Each structure stands twice: as structure tokens, then as C-alpha cells.
Amino acid sequence: MPRREKGIYGGRVRKSGNVRHNTVHISGGWANIAGGGIAPQENGGRGGNAEDNHLVVSGGTVRTAVGGVSLRGKALRNTVEITGGTLRVVYGGSGRQTDGNRVAISGGDIRGTVIGGFSCIGSANNNSVAITGGSVRGDVYGGRSILGNAEGNVVTLDGVHIMQGNVYGGYGARGSKNIVNLKNGAEVDGVIFGGF
């Protein structure tokens, strides 16, 4: 990865259309934003979905890591896999509706929030976060929505320590069927919520 790049994207749509099946691997360097796929960001676009995009981080420094983002459409089945590196914020998928996005962390240093699927106005359903190694200092959400529902989201912590943060299976205007799994002596400094 080139040094001091502002943004690294596997695929990006400027106006209208979907962004699908893109992958980015980062093993060194620095990036402000790294994403598997970014759907329409400019005014005048008709919108589009971010589907099945992937971001893999094994080294380097990334401030914001996202599997797939759609500002006007859905974020579906995007993933972020982290085995090393230093990161600030991690989203599996972000969109007006998020479903089936996933974050898997087995190494690295995460110094902020981790969210499987995030939506401001729509639902965040069936997203997941699995952490089996590395360091996390911040809140962890399986799925989070500001104004919509959060249903069927899952956080699994296996033998890890979540420092200086809470853990939410799902967080939204209405939450149901969200789950937090703790395995093999996992520790959380903050509060654990199945749904909030």
C-alpha cells in the first residue's frame, strides 16, 4: 500500500450503481480510509448498494476501515478481517440499511469503535463481530442503528479483553434477538448489553 494515502478503495461508484465483489489487502503503510467498496457519494446520483466487498488488514495503520459503504442504498454481506496493524474505527458495512455484514478480528490494535453493521436511518440486522485476538479499546456493536431497528445481530468474544468500552449485541430504536457470546475467559471492562 502506498504511504500516506487518504483513501484506498477496492471499488468505487461516483454517481449511480452498485459496487460488488471487491477486495482490498493492506499489510503496511498508512491510510485515512480503507474500504472494500464505496457506493455513490456525489449529489445527483440515484443510489446503489455495496454488496460482498472485503477488506483484509494484516499490518499498517488505518484510521477508518470499512468492508462496504453505501450512502443511499444497502450495505449487504460486506466483511472486514483484521489479523494485524493499528486501526481507529472498524465497520463491516454501513448504509441506509445493513444486513449480513461481518467483522472478524484475530490480531492487531483497535483503538476505537468496532461495528458489524451500521445504519443512521434504516435497520441494522443480522450483522456480526467475532474477536478472538488482538487488542480492542472501545465499544463493540454487532449491529447499530440510530433511528431504525437492530435485530439478529451477534457479538462473539473468545478469550479476549475489551478495554475501556461496552459491548452491544444490537443497538437501535428497537432491538430484538441480539446476542453476545463470551467464551474462554473473555473480559469486558464496561457493560454488556444483548440489546439496547
DAVENNOR-V805741 format. One record per residue. PSI is psi in whole degrees, 0 to 359 (* if undefined). NEAR is the number of other C-alpha atoms within 12 Angstrom. Layout:
PSI|NEAR ; PSI|NEAR
//
This chain:
132|23 ; 150|16 ; 139|17 ; 35|18 ; 141|20 ; 320|19 ; 138|28 ; 121|35 ; 137|36 ; 320|31 ; 146|33 ; 132|34 ; 132|30 ; 315|22 ; 293|22 ; 150|24 ; 167|27 ; 155|34 ; 119|39 ; 147|33 ; 43|27 ; 150|32 ; 138|31 ; 133|33 ; 128|31 ; 125|38 ; 359|26 ; 177|22 ; 201|26 ; 140|28 ; 140|31 ; 313|25 ; 136|32 ; 129|46 ; 144|49 ; 316|46 ; 137|49 ; 118|51 ; 174|42 ; 130|31 ; 345|27 ; 153|19 ; 145|12 ; 351|11 ; 154|19 ; 356|20 ; 170|28 ; 168|33 ; 156|40 ; 113|49 ; 133|40 ; 40|36 ; 156|44 ; 140|43 ; 128|46 ; 123|41 ; 120|45 ; 356|28 ; 177|25 ; 188|31 ; 127|34 ; 124|42 ; 312|31 ; 120|37 ; 127|51 ; 141|54 ; 308|57 ; 142|59 ; 134|57 ; 120|48 ; 335|39 ; 359|33 ; 209|35 ; 149|41 ; 113|51 ; 125|43 ; 36|41 ; 153|50 ; 151|48 ; 128|50 ; 125|43 ; 122|46 ; 354|29 ; 179|28 ; 178|33 ; 126|35 ; 153|43 ; 305|31 ; 140|34 ; 126|49 ; 130|51 ; 311|58 ; 149|58 ; 129|55 ; 182|48 ; 336|34 ; 136|42 ; 136|52 ; 128|44 ; 21|39 ; 155|50 ; 141|49 ; 131|48 ; 121|40 ; 123|42 ; 2|29 ; 180|25 ; 179|30 ; 108|35 ; 119|41 ; 22|28 ; 213|28 ; 144|38 ; 126|49 ; 128|51 ; 307|58 ; 134|60 ; 137|54 ; 139|43 ; 309|28 ; 345|24 ; 194|31 ; 153|39 ; 98|51 ; 144|47 ; 33|39 ; 162|50 ; 153|47 ; 129|47 ; 122|42 ; 119|44 ; 358|31 ; 178|26 ; 188|29 ; 131|34 ; 123|40 ; 84|29 ; 182|29 ; 151|37 ; 128|52 ; 131|56 ; 309|58 ; 143|61 ; 131|55 ; 139|40 ; 311|26 ; 347|20 ; 188|26 ; 155|35 ; 110|45 ; 141|38 ; 24|36 ; 153|47 ; 135|45 ; 129|45 ; 122|40 ; 120|38 ; 101|25 ; 28|21 ; 166|27 ; 117|32 ; 111|38 ; 138|25 ; 33|21 ; 162|26 ; 166|33 ; 128|46 ; 124|47 ; 308|46 ; 146|47 ; 118|45 ; 183|35 ; 328|23 ; 132|24 ; 137|32 ; 149|26 ; 31|26 ; 150|36 ; 141|34 ; 122|34 ; 130|30 ; 128|25 ; 151|18 ; 49|15 ; 26|14 ; 143|24 ; 142|27 ; 122|31 ; 327|19 ; 212|18 ; 145|21 ; 126|30 ; 126|30 ; 308|31 ; 148|32 ; *|30
//
